């Protein structure tokens, strides 16, 4: 199990604290932000920012299967994604795993394999890794199994999505998309569309199914939302059953409705960095400028999180405290994590150390554990007095 650092004081850096950039020290003791005189590490020339909290990321899929036809053991992939997240300043991350009619790596069987593997790997994690289940709305026959998995593995975040219409439209207009989609699951396009047809036949059961899940989630304390809302009516309906998080709305109207009724909107950080959606949906920056997006997530690329924050600053859209809050403070509030998302006395020592000159993340601390260290920051830690790093071994 990774060891926490001994009591230390990080000095000389500019720290994001109380919503402002302040020149002050940060004390870490027993994995939490503390007070008192302790051995110092000089971090002049760096920013110290709250650890990044990623509410939705599926980059783990490529760590487990770098190529669709070349999967590795799930445990190997989890170790790799753990380090990828840490290298990019992520201290808490939800792996977005599908629970879908598609089968293959998006099936309930595979979801449960992932959950069991993460349970086994968790004692060795550098990052607080969790699982978000992305439940296809037409999985009406799997309700009991889903709830059992949520209870067994302590799932705290679920989103509903419906990709049936997308599949039907693609089959009619862009059959090549369906061919690629089917190839990922190692089935034929015809077999995939047969699954789509079977799922659509259950449409009449979907509203009651989702309401039953929502009632169970409320009793279990599970937070839930919806993914890829295309219309205002869709967002409003999901909100009425308690699915209050609006994840990746594809257009402005569902985001506007979410804002009006107080539902948080999440968008992908890669959308910000690349200047638009790779799927042709609304640009995240447009929603941010209009006050219709509260948080950013990694989606498929962990580096995009901190890159998006600095992009928003460099483009004059917002300042660093507000931009960084979109990947730290606000996600903590959305998922009701009172012990993280801010640098405050008593909270978890989840910190990101960023080189001011290069904007590169050179150190990540998760719960007081050094999960990533490189560059000038590494030399500063290694050169600090009293054998700080040796004491942590």
LINJO-V995438 format. One record per pair of residues at least 24 apart in sequence whose C-alpha atoms are under 7 Angstrom apart, sorted by the first residue. I is the first residue (numbers start at 1). GAP is how many residues later the second one is. Records with the same first field share a line. If there is no record, write none. Layout:
# LINJO-V995438
I = GAP, GAP
This chain:
# LINJO-V995438
1 = 122, 123
2 = 122, 124, 367
3 = 366, 389, 390
4 = 26, 27, 364, 365, 388
5 = 363, 364, 387
6 = 382, 385, 386
7 = 31
8 = 30, 31, 32
9 = 29, 30, 31, 32
10 = 30, 31, 32, 33
11 = 29, 30, 31, 32
12 = 30, 31, 32
13 = 30, 31, 32, 33, 34, 35
14 = 32, 33, 34
15 = 32, 33, 34
16 = 32, 33, 305
17 = 326
19 = 302
20 = 301
28 = 321, 340
30 = 338
31 = 317, 318, 336, 337
32 = 314, 315, 316, 317, 335, 336
33 = 311, 312, 313, 314, 315, 316
34 = 311, 312
39 = 346, 347
40 = 344
41 = 339, 340, 343
42 = 338
45 = 310, 311
46 = 307, 308, 309, 310
47 = 306, 307, 308, 309
48 = 303, 304, 305, 306
49 = 302, 303, 304
50 = 278, 291, 292, 293, 300, 301, 302
51 = 38, 39, 40, 277, 290, 299, 300, 301
52 = 37, 38, 39, 40, 275, 276
53 = 37, 38, 39, 40, 274, 275, 278, 279
54 = 36, 38, 39, 40, 243, 244, 273
55 = 38, 39, 242, 276
56 = 38, 39, 40, 241, 242, 243
57 = 37, 38, 39, 240, 241, 242, 243
58 = 37, 38, 241, 242
59 = 241, 242
60 = 35
68 = 116
74 = 40, 43
75 = 42, 46
82 = 43, 44, 45
85 = 217
86 = 41, 278, 285, 286
87 = 285
88 = 214, 215, 273
89 = 263, 272, 275
91 = 36, 37, 259, 275
92 = 35, 36, 37
93 = 35, 36, 37
94 = 35, 36, 37, 38
95 = 35, 36, 37
96 = 35, 36, 37, 38
97 = 34, 35, 36, 37
98 = 35, 36, 37
99 = 34, 35, 36, 37
100 = 35, 36, 39
101 = 38, 94
102 = 93
103 = 82
104 = 81
115 = 38
126 = 240, 245
127 = 239
131 = 24
132 = 25, 26
133 = 24, 25, 26
134 = 24, 25, 26, 27
135 = 24, 25, 26
136 = 24, 25, 26
137 = 24, 25, 69
138 = 61, 64, 65, 68
140 = 65, 66, 69
156 = 66, 67
157 = 65, 66, 67
158 = 65, 66, 67
159 = 65, 66, 67, 68
160 = 65, 66, 67
161 = 65, 66, 67
164 = 32
211 = 30
214 = 27, 28
229 = 25
230 = 24
232 = 25
250 = 31, 32
251 = 30, 31
255 = 37
256 = 36
259 = 33
264 = 30
265 = 27, 28, 29, 30
266 = 27, 28, 29, 30, 31
267 = 26, 28, 29, 30
268 = 28, 29, 30, 31
269 = 27, 28, 29, 30, 35, 36, 39
270 = 28, 31, 34
272 = 36
273 = 31, 34, 35, 38
289 = 28
294 = 32
295 = 31, 32, 35, 36
296 = 30, 31
